[in-house]
C-alpha cells in the first residue's frame, strides 16, 4: 500500500537542468532500491539510473546508463522519504516521460513526469 508522487518535470532548453523528485507516501523508502526509467514516444522503456537501499551516490552503489553518465545524479533523502534525479546538460534526446520505481519484495511505480528538452 502507498504510492510514489513525482514532480519537477517540465520544459527546458538544451544545456539546462531539472531536478526530478519522487516522494513516497504510505510507506518508507528505507528498504527499497530506487530506479529511474524513461520512455519516449514510440520507443521502449529505458532504465536511466538506480541507487541501492540506504545508500548514497558516494558509496559506489549507483548505476547510470551510458547516455547520462556525468550529467545525471541520483540521490535519496530518507528523512524526507524522497528520491531525486538531478539532470544537468540536458539534450533533446533526454525528452521522455520519466518514472521512478521503488523495489524490494514488491515494486511501486510513480505516475511519471514529462521532461521536454527543446529550444
Buried (B, 14 or more C-beta within 10 A) or exposed (E): EEBBBBEBBEEBEEEEEBBBBBBBEEBEBEEBBBBBBBBBEEEEEBEBBBBBBBBBBEEEBBEBBEEBEEBBBBBBEEEEBBBBBBBBEBEEEBBBBBBBBBBEEEEBBBEBBEBBBEE
